[in-house]
Amino acid sequence: MITAIVFVKADVARIPEVAETLAGLDGVSEVYSVTGQIDLIAIVRVRTHDDVATVVADRVNKVPGIQSTETHIAFRTYSQHDLESAFSLGLD
């Protein structure tokens, strides 16, 4: 599995709709609204490098409201988090 982290600069007035559209794209597993120089971070998880190109160039970059993107490919994963535990209410 290949993970790509995509930094997204979007039209400020359209950030919520851009985020929702991104989250609905095949290959995009998560979208975060963040502070700083960028507006959103999209996590792309696909099987091949060609799939990264398809998701980013053919889908993400064509979402209305996106001004620019910067894509980073992850080489290794050093920690794995358990989302179920992270969002647990502690009611064991």
C-alpha atoms as an extended CHARMM CRD file, in Angstrom:
* protein
*
        92  EXT
         1         1  MET       CA              0.0000000000        0.0000000000        0.0000000000  PROA      1               0.0000000000
         2         2  ILE       CA              1.3200000000        3.4370000000       -0.9510000000  PROA      2               0.0000000000
         3         3  THR       CA              0.4640000000        6.4550000000        1.1710000000  PROA      3               0.0000000000
         4         4  ALA       CA              0.6170000000        9.9730000000       -0.2120000000  PROA      4               0.0000000000
         5         5  ILE       CA              0.0710000000       13.1110000000        1.8440000000  PROA      5               0.0000000000
         6         6  VAL       CA             -1.4460000000       15.9010000000       -0.2350000000  PROA      6               0.0000000000
         7         7  PHE       CA             -1.2770000000       19.5040000000        0.9990000000  PROA      7               0.0000000000
         8         8  VAL       CA             -4.1880000000       21.4710000000       -0.4190000000  PROA      8               0.0000000000
         9         9  LYS       CA             -4.5570000000       25.2390000000       -0.7480000000  PROA      9               0.0000000000
        10        10  ALA       CA             -8.2140000000       26.0950000000       -1.3740000000  PROA      10              0.0000000000
        11        11  ASP       CA            -10.4500000000       29.1160000000       -1.8450000000  PROA      11              0.0000000000
        12        12  VAL       CA            -11.2010000000       30.1480000000        1.7460000000  PROA      12              0.0000000000
        13        13  ALA       CA            -14.9450000000       30.4170000000        1.1580000000  PROA      13              0.0000000000
        14        14  ARG       CA            -15.0540000000       26.9010000000       -0.2930000000  PROA      14              0.0000000000
        15        15  ILE       CA            -12.9210000000       24.9420000000        2.2120000000  PROA      15              0.0000000000
        16        16  PRO       CA            -15.8270000000       22.9180000000        3.7110000000  PROA      16              0.0000000000
        17        17  GLU       CA            -17.2100000000       21.8420000000        0.3270000000  PROA      17              0.0000000000
        18        18  VAL       CA            -13.7230000000       21.1140000000       -1.0430000000  PROA      18              0.0000000000
        19        19  ALA       CA            -13.0030000000       18.9460000000        2.0220000000  PROA      19              0.0000000000
        20        20  GLU       CA            -16.2560000000       17.0160000000        1.6230000000  PROA      20              0.0000000000
        21        21  THR       CA            -15.6460000000       16.4710000000       -2.0850000000  PROA      21              0.0000000000
        22        22  LEU       CA            -12.0950000000       15.2710000000       -1.4320000000  PROA      22              0.0000000000
        23        23  ALA       CA            -13.2750000000       12.8970000000        1.3000000000  PROA      23              0.0000000000
        24        24  GLY       CA            -15.6600000000       11.2990000000       -1.1840000000  PROA      24              0.0000000000
        25        25  LEU       CA            -13.0230000000       10.5430000000       -3.8230000000  PROA      25              0.0000000000
        26        26  ASP       CA            -11.8760000000        6.9690000000       -4.4130000000  PROA      26              0.0000000000
        27        27  GLY       CA             -8.3540000000        6.6200000000       -3.0300000000  PROA      27              0.0000000000
        28        28  VAL       CA             -8.6920000000        9.4120000000       -0.4560000000  PROA      28              0.0000000000
        29        29  SER       CA             -8.9180000000        7.8770000000        3.0100000000  PROA      29              0.0000000000
        30        30  GLU       CA             -8.9460000000       10.9970000000        5.2030000000  PROA      30              0.0000000000
        31        31  VAL       CA             -9.1290000000       14.7780000000        4.8950000000  PROA      31              0.0000000000
        32        32  TYR       CA             -8.0530000000       17.1790000000        7.6470000000  PROA      32              0.0000000000
        33        33  SER       CA             -8.6730000000       20.8980000000        7.9910000000  PROA      33              0.0000000000
        34        34  VAL       CA             -5.4410000000       22.3960000000        9.3490000000  PROA      34              0.0000000000
        35        35  THR       CA             -3.8220000000       25.6570000000       10.3680000000  PROA      35              0.0000000000
        36        36  GLY       CA             -0.8210000000       27.2110000000        8.6570000000  PROA      36              0.0000000000
        37        37  GLN       CA              0.1430000000       27.8250000000        5.0480000000  PROA      37              0.0000000000
        38        38  ILE       CA             -2.2300000000       25.1630000000        3.7190000000  PROA      38              0.0000000000
        39        39  ASP       CA             -5.9250000000       24.6380000000        4.2620000000  PROA      39              0.0000000000
        40        40  LEU       CA             -6.4250000000       20.8760000000        4.0170000000  PROA      40              0.0000000000
        41        41  ILE       CA             -4.4010000000       17.6850000000        4.1440000000  PROA      41              0.0000000000
        42        42  ALA       CA             -5.6970000000       14.7040000000        2.1870000000  PROA      42              0.0000000000
        43        43  ILE       CA             -4.3330000000       11.2250000000        2.8350000000  PROA      43              0.0000000000
        44        44  VAL       CA             -4.2700000000        9.0640000000       -0.2830000000  PROA      44              0.0000000000
        45        45  ARG       CA             -3.8650000000        5.2940000000        0.1250000000  PROA      45              0.0000000000
        46        46  VAL       CA             -3.5210000000        3.2680000000       -3.0780000000  PROA      46              0.0000000000
        47        47  ARG       CA             -1.8140000000        0.1330000000       -4.4190000000  PROA      47              0.0000000000
        48        48  THR       CA              0.5670000000        1.5730000000       -7.0430000000  PROA      48              0.0000000000
        49        49  HSD       CA              2.4180000000        4.7610000000       -7.9150000000  PROA      49              0.0000000000
        50        50  ASP       CA              0.3190000000        5.0040000000      -11.0680000000  PROA      50              0.0000000000
        51        51  ASP       CA             -2.7370000000        5.0400000000       -8.8030000000  PROA      51              0.0000000000
        52        52  VAL       CA             -1.2520000000        8.0130000000       -6.9120000000  PROA      52              0.0000000000
        53        53  ALA       CA             -0.9860000000        9.8760000000      -10.2080000000  PROA      53              0.0000000000
        54        54  THR       CA             -4.5530000000        8.9840000000      -11.0970000000  PROA      54              0.0000000000
        55        55  VAL       CA             -5.9850000000       10.0650000000       -7.7490000000  PROA      55              0.0000000000
        56        56  VAL       CA             -3.9870000000       13.2870000000       -7.4130000000  PROA      56              0.0000000000
        57        57  ALA       CA             -3.7450000000       14.4970000000      -11.0120000000  PROA      57              0.0000000000
        58        58  ASP       CA             -7.0530000000       13.2110000000      -12.3430000000  PROA      58              0.0000000000
        59        59  ARG       CA             -9.2890000000       13.5930000000       -9.2930000000  PROA      59              0.0000000000
        60        60  VAL       CA             -7.9220000000       15.8010000000       -6.5160000000  PROA      60              0.0000000000
        61        61  ASN       CA             -6.5170000000       18.5670000000       -8.7270000000  PROA      61              0.0000000000
        62        62  LYS       CA             -9.8170000000       18.8330000000      -10.6090000000  PROA      62              0.0000000000
        63        63  VAL       CA            -11.9560000000       19.5670000000       -7.5540000000  PROA      63              0.0000000000
        64        64  PRO       CA            -13.4800000000       23.0460000000       -7.9360000000  PROA      64              0.0000000000
        65        65  GLY       CA            -12.0940000000       25.4570000000       -5.3270000000  PROA      65              0.0000000000
        66        66  ILE       CA             -8.5940000000       23.9800000000       -5.1490000000  PROA      66              0.0000000000
        67        67  GLN       CA             -5.8930000000       26.5410000000       -5.9070000000  PROA      67              0.0000000000
        68        68  SER       CA             -2.8360000000       24.2850000000       -5.5890000000  PROA      68              0.0000000000
        69        69  THR       CA             -1.5670000000       20.9990000000       -4.1850000000  PROA      69              0.0000000000
        70        70  GLU       CA              1.7510000000       19.5970000000       -3.0060000000  PROA      70              0.0000000000
        71        71  THR       CA              2.1080000000       15.8250000000       -2.7950000000  PROA      71              0.0000000000
        72        72  HSD       CA              4.4880000000       13.8750000000       -0.5520000000  PROA      72              0.0000000000
        73        73  ILE       CA              4.9270000000       10.1030000000       -0.8910000000  PROA      73              0.0000000000
        74        74  ALA       CA              5.5640000000        8.2060000000        2.3450000000  PROA      74              0.0000000000
        75        75  PHE       CA              8.5510000000        5.8130000000        2.2210000000  PROA      75              0.0000000000
        76        76  ARG       CA              8.0720000000        4.0020000000        5.5330000000  PROA      76              0.0000000000
        77        77  THR       CA              5.6030000000        3.8530000000        8.3710000000  PROA      77              0.0000000000
        78        78  TYR       CA              7.2430000000        4.0900000000       11.7870000000  PROA      78              0.0000000000
        79        79  SER       CA              4.1440000000        4.0060000000       13.9350000000  PROA      79              0.0000000000
        80        80  GLN       CA              0.7090000000        2.5570000000       13.5440000000  PROA      80              0.0000000000
        81        81  HSD       CA             -2.2140000000        3.9350000000       15.4680000000  PROA      81              0.0000000000
        82        82  ASP       CA             -5.3540000000        2.1210000000       16.4120000000  PROA      82              0.0000000000
        83        83  LEU       CA             -8.1910000000        4.4280000000       15.3940000000  PROA      83              0.0000000000
        84        84  GLU       CA            -10.7030000000        2.4240000000       17.3910000000  PROA      84              0.0000000000
        85        85  SER       CA             -8.6890000000        3.0120000000       20.5670000000  PROA      85              0.0000000000
        86        86  ALA       CA             -8.0650000000        6.6380000000       19.7010000000  PROA      86              0.0000000000
        87        87  PHE       CA            -11.7710000000        7.3280000000       19.4800000000  PROA      87              0.0000000000
        88        88  SER       CA            -12.8260000000        5.0180000000       22.2940000000  PROA      88              0.0000000000
        89        89  LEU       CA            -14.9770000000        6.4720000000       25.0460000000  PROA      89              0.0000000000
        90        90  GLY       CA            -13.2010000000        4.3260000000       27.6270000000  PROA      90              0.0000000000
        91        91  LEU       CA            -16.2840000000        2.3130000000       28.4580000000  PROA      91              0.0000000000
        92        92  ASP       CA            -14.6910000000       -1.1230000000       28.8170000000  PROA      92              0.0000000000
